[in-house]
């Protein structure tokens, strides 16, 4: 486990749950190729703050990287709906590109 992951986990343990720390942990896991752990961290972000849009995007990307196209499609779709409600057109377009790149169901 790399030092940044250890440090972030220690901060979470010491200071309690924080959406940005969880997101940072997920990004570190994703960068290390630990996609299941990344998804777990991004799902925790969503549990802590349901409208934290970056967590949906990154969870979808990690699910895709792990070979779970159905899970990625579900996460991207949820993110797309949130982006539409919030009027985040750029993010919605990015997510649509991610959905379009997934294998057809």
N, C-alpha and C positions, 0 to 999 in steps of 0.2 A: 504494500500500500504506500502511495507516495506521501510525502510530508504535508502537502497542502490538504489532502483528504483527511489525514490525521488531525491537522490543526482545525479544520472546519468541524469535524465531528466533535472535537473537544469543546469548541465554542458552543455548539448546539447543546452538548451535555451540561456545560457550565451555565449558559445564559438562558436556556430554554428554547422552545421552538420559535423560529423566525423564518418567514417566508424567503427572505433573500439568502439567508445561510443555507436553507434547504435547496434553493435554486443553484447556488454556487456549488454545493456538494454534488448535485445532479450533473452539472456541467463538468466537474472534475471527473466523475465516474464515466461520463460519456467520452471524454477525452482519453481516458485510460482504456476504453473499449469494454467497460463493464456495464453493458447496456441494461441488464436486469436491475442492477442497483441504481442506475441513473433513472430508470422509469419509476422505481420505488420512491426516489427523492422527489421527482417531479409530481408524482401523485400526491405526496405529502404536502407539497406546495399548494396544490389545488384544494386539498382538504383544509389547509389553513386559511387560504384566501381564494375562494372560488372564481374570482375574476382576474387572477394573475395570468394574463394571456401568454406570456413567454413560456410558462410551464407547459401549456397545451402544445405549443409548437415543438418544444424540445422533447417532450414525452413522445410525440408522434415520430419525430426523427429517430429517437432511440429505439422505439418499437420497430420501425422500419429496418434499422440497422441490425436488430436482433432477428429479423426475418418474420416478424409478426405483422403482415400486411393488414389483416383484419383489425387488429388492435390499433395500428397506426391510423387506419381510415377512421375508426371510431373517435380517436383522440383529435385528429385533424378536423373532423366534422364538428365536434364540440367546440373547438377553438374557432372555427369559421363562424359558427352561430354567435359566439360571444363577440367576436370582432364585428360582426354585422350589427349587433345590438348597440355596441359602443361607437359605431360609425368609423371604425378603424379600417378604412378602405385598403390602404397599403398592406397591412397585415393580412387582411382577408384575401387579397390577390396573391400574396406569397403562399398562404396556406392552400389556395386553390392550385397553385403550381405543384405543391407537394402532393396533393391528392391526385392530380393528373399524372404524376410520375409513378404512382403506385401501380402494380399489376392489376389488371381488371379482375373484379370478383366474379 
